């Protein structure tokens, strides 16, 4: 899954207007000058996009090689989705009908989503500040990267690319019920005054909408975008430590983003997810988050690290 201790590679715009993406040493494209150039070019499109002025979303002229990565990964993930994805995700994926033969533009994803759940997409060069990202979620807007992973390893990415953002989250957001939970998470975080409370909300989101699993017809299915956009993680999630939904635990467990998640939290069904996680996002404030932290402290959970 995602590596290097942070989700997105840093991006720098130089005085001459050129844009540089700083890939980690372990990134498969680190020593590929053409990939580095291309990553800078795509990041520049988002950095120079005049969102405030209402400019159209940047359109990326994807190459044949980039379309081929999308085709390969779409086909490989689809086969695994049939085995591992929750039926709510599969129904939403069918309704959204993303193309499998070419990389869609973000405006095309939004045009498909809007009549289903009212969501839209906007362009981001990489990392978006936490409060900005969740603020957009609260307005039913998803900030997405537009680059693709390196062609040498099409089934692996050390950072979220457009495959994660669109196949993972876009399909998820085509479900009115998942979309409502995601919007509520965005609104919840923007209500938080303390950074501690904001982090707790973000961590509950991580263990639900990013890496959530759910029981269905006697099987453990995935609905989290981080699992369902990861070829490798779909083979591993059922073998991890599976805990009951527990907001105090989810909001305070220390996890490592450089590896598959060794602890996952399972909902009994979609209604259970809505009653626990959705209801928390709907009503959470700083005081509620502090109560959860106090509960975690009493139970010896605060500071616990998820180990593989």
C-alpha positions in Angstrom: 0.0 0.0 0.0 1.2 3.6 0.6 4.9 3.9 1.7 7.4 6.4 3.0 5.6 7.7 6.0 3.4 10.2 4.1 0.8 9.7 1.5 1.9 12.2 -1.1 5.2 13.2 -2.6 6.1 16.8 -1.9 5.7 19.2 -4.8 7.8 22.4 -5.3 7.2 25.2 -7.8 10.4 26.9 -8.6 10.9 30.6 -9.4 11.1 29.9 -13.1 7.6 28.3 -13.0 8.9 24.7 -13.3 7.3 22.2 -11.0 9.3 19.4 -9.3 7.8 16.3 -7.5 10.1 14.9 -4.9 9.8 11.1 -5.0 11.1 9.0 -2.2 14.2 6.9 -2.9 12.1 3.7 -2.9 9.6 5.0 -5.5 9.8 3.0 -8.8 9.9 6.2 -10.8 12.6 7.9 -8.8 15.4 7.4 -11.4 13.2 7.7 -14.5 13.7 11.3 -15.8 10.7 11.1 -18.2 8.4 10.0 -15.4 9.7 12.8 -13.1 9.1 15.3 -15.9 5.6 14.0 -16.5 4.8 14.1 -12.8 5.9 17.7 -12.7 3.8 18.6 -15.7 0.7 17.0 -14.3 1.2 18.7 -10.9 1.7 22.0 -12.6 -1.7 21.7 -14.2 -3.3 21.5 -10.7 -1.1 24.2 -9.2 -1.9 26.7 -11.8 -5.6 25.9 -12.0 -7.7 29.0 -11.0 -10.2 27.3 -8.8 -11.3 30.5 -7.2 -11.9 32.1 -10.5 -14.1 29.3 -11.7 -11.8 28.0 -14.4 -12.6 24.6 -15.9 -10.8 21.7 -14.3 -7.4 21.0 -15.9 -7.6 18.4 -18.7 -4.6 16.0 -18.9 -3.7 14.7 -22.3 -2.9 11.2 -21.1 -0.5 9.1 -23.1 -1.1 5.7 -24.6 1.1 4.2 -21.9 -0.9 5.9 -19.2 -4.2 4.7 -20.7 -2.6 1.2 -20.7 -1.8 1.3 -17.0 -5.5 2.3 -16.4 -6.7 -0.6 -18.5 -4.5 -3.2 -16.8 -5.3 -2.1 -13.3 -9.0 -1.7 -14.0 -9.2 -5.3 -15.2 -7.1 -6.7 -12.4 -9.0 -4.8 -9.7 -12.4 -5.7 -11.2 -11.7 -9.4 -10.8 -10.8 -8.9 -7.2 -13.8 -6.6 -6.5 -16.1 -9.4 -7.5 -14.6 -11.6 -4.8 -13.9 -9.1 -2.0 -16.0 -5.9 -2.4 -19.2 -5.4 -0.4 -22.4 -5.4 -2.5 -23.0 -1.7 -1.7 -19.7 -0.8 -3.4 -20.3 -3.2 -6.3 -23.8 -1.6 -6.9 -22.3 1.9 -6.8 -19.5 0.9 -9.1 -22.0 -0.4 -11.6 -24.1 2.7 -11.4 -21.1 5.0 -11.9 -19.8 3.0 -14.9 -16.3 4.4 -15.1 -14.5 3.7 -18.3 -12.1 0.8 -18.2 -10.3 1.5 -21.5 -8.9 5.0 -20.8 -8.1 7.3 -17.9 -11.2 9.6 -17.3 -10.8 13.3 -16.8 -11.9 14.5 -13.4 -14.7 16.5 -14.9 -16.0 13.3 -16.4 -16.0 11.6 -13.1 -17.9 14.5 -11.5 -20.4 14.5 -14.4 -21.2 10.8 -13.7 -21.3 11.2 -9.9 -23.4 14.4 -9.7 -26.7 12.8 -10.7 -26.1 9.8 -8.4 -25.0 11.5 -5.2 -24.3 15.2 -5.9 -20.5 14.8 -5.6 -17.9 16.5 -7.8 -14.1 16.2 -8.2 -11.4 18.9 -8.1 -7.7 18.7 -9.0 -4.9 18.6 -6.5 -1.2 18.4 -7.2 -0.7 16.0 -4.3 -1.0 16.7 -0.6 -3.9 18.9 0.4 -3.9 20.4 4.0 -6.1 18.3 6.3 -8.7 21.0 7.0 -8.9 22.0 3.3 -9.4 18.4 2.2 -12.1 17.7 4.8 -13.7 21.1 4.2 -14.1 20.1 0.6 -15.5 16.7 1.7 -18.1 18.6 3.8 -19.2 20.3 0.5 -19.4 17.0 -1.3 -16.2 17.7 -3.3 -13.3 15.3 -3.6 -9.7 16.6 -4.1 -8.0 14.2 -6.5 -4.5 13.8 -8.0 -4.3 13.2 -11.7 -1.1 11.3 -12.2 -0.6 7.6 -12.6 1.8 5.1 -10.9 5.0 4.1 -12.7 4.5 1.7 -15.6 7.1 -0.8 -14.3 4.8 -1.8 -11.5 1.2 -1.1 -12.6 -0.3 -3.1 -9.7 1.6 -1.2 -7.0 1.7 2.4 -5.9 3.6 4.0 -3.0 1.2 7.0 -3.0 -2.4 7.7 -3.9 -2.7 8.2 -7.7 -5.8 8.7 -9.8 -6.5 5.0 -9.7 -6.9 5.2 -5.9 -8.8 8.5 -6.0 -11.3 7.5 -8.7 -11.6 3.6 -8.7 -11.3 3.6 -4.9 -13.1 6.7 -3.8 -15.2 7.5 -6.9 -16.9 4.2 -6.9 -17.5 4.4 -3.2 -19.0 8.0 -3.5 -21.5 6.7 -6.1 -23.3 5.0 -3.2 -25.7 7.5 -1.5 -25.1 5.9 1.8 -21.3 5.9 1.7 -21.3 9.4 0.2 -23.4 10.6 3.1 -21.0 9.2 5.7 -18.0 10.8 3.8 -19.8 14.2 3.6 -20.6 14.0 7.4 -16.9 13.2 8.1 -15.8 16.4 6.2 -18.4 18.5 8.1 -17.3 17.0 11.4 -13.7 17.8 11.0 -14.3 21.3 10.1 -16.3 21.8 13.3 -13.3 20.8 15.4 -11.4 23.5 17.1 -8.5 21.5 18.5 -6.1 19.6 16.3 -6.3 16.6 18.6 -10.0 16.4 17.9 -9.5 16.9 14.2 -7.0 14.0 14.1 -9.4 11.7 15.9 -12.1 12.4 13.3 -9.5 11.8 10.5 -8.4 8.5 12.1 -12.0 7.2 12.4 -12.3 8.1 8.7 -9.1 6.2 8.0 -10.4 3.0 9.7 -13.8 3.2 8.0 -14.0 4.9 4.6 -10.3 4.2 3.8 -9.7 0.8 5.4 -13.2 -0.4 6.5 -14.5 -4.0 6.3 -18.0 -5.3 6.8 -19.6 -8.7 7.3 -22.0 -9.8 4.6 -23.6 -13.2 4.1 -21.1 -14.9 6.3 -18.0 -13.4 4.6 -15.8 -10.4 5.5 -16.1 -7.9 2.6 -14.2 -4.7 2.0 -15.7 -1.3 1.4 -12.8 1.0 2.2 -11.3 2.8 -0.8 -7.7 2.1 0.4 -8.3 -1.7 0.3 -10.4 -1.7 -2.9 -7.8 0.2 -4.9 -4.9 -2.0 -3.7 -4.3 -5.2 -5.7 -2.2 -6.7 -2.9 -4.2 -5.5 0.1 -7.4 -7.3 -1.1 -5.5 -10.6 -0.7 -4.5 -9.7 2.9 -7.2 -7.9 4.7 -9.2 -11.0 5.8 -6.0 -12.3 7.5 -5.5 -9.2 9.7 -6.7 -8.7 13.3 -10.4 -7.8 12.9 -12.0 -5.8 15.7 -15.5 -4.6 16.3 -16.4 -1.0 15.5 -15.1 1.0 18.4 -14.8 4.8 18.0 -12.4 5.2 20.9 -10.1 2.5 19.5 -10.4 3.7 15.9 -9.7 7.3 16.8 -6.6 6.7 18.9 -4.9 3.6 17.5 -1.4 4.4 16.1 -0.9 2.9 12.6 1.8 2.7 10.1 0.9 3.9 6.6 4.0 2.2 5.1 2.5 -1.3 5.3 -0.8 -3.2 5.0 -3.0 -2.3 7.9 -2.6 -5.1 10.5 -5.8 -4.1 12.5 -9.1 -3.5 10.8 -12.5 -2.7 12.2 -15.6 -4.5 11.0 -19.2 -3.4 10.8 -21.9 -6.0 11.2 -23.7 -4.5 8.2 -24.2 -1.1 6.5 -26.8 0.0 9.0 -24.3 -0.7 11.8 -21.7 1.4 10.1 -24.2 4.3 9.8 -25.4 3.9 13.4 -21.8 4.0 14.8 -19.5 5.9 12.4 -22.1 7.9 10.5 -23.9 9.0 13.7 -20.5 10.0 15.3 -19.6 12.2 12.3 -23.1 13.8 12.3 -22.9 14.9 15.9 -19.2 15.0 16.9 -17.7 18.1 18.6 -14.5 18.7 20.5 -16.0 17.6 23.8 -17.2 14.3 22.3 -13.7 13.6 20.9 -12.2 14.3 24.3 -14.6 11.8 25.9 -13.5 9.2 23.4 -9.9 9.9 24.2 -10.6 9.6 27.9 -12.4 6.3 27.3 -9.4 5.1 25.4 -7.1 6.2 28.2 -9.1 4.3 30.8 -9.1 1.2 28.7 -5.4 1.4 28.1 -5.9 2.0 24.3 -4.4 5.5 24.1 -1.0 5.1 22.5 -1.5 1.5 21.4 0.4 0.7 18.1 -1.1 -1.6 15.5 1.5 -4.3 14.9 1.6 -6.7 12.0 
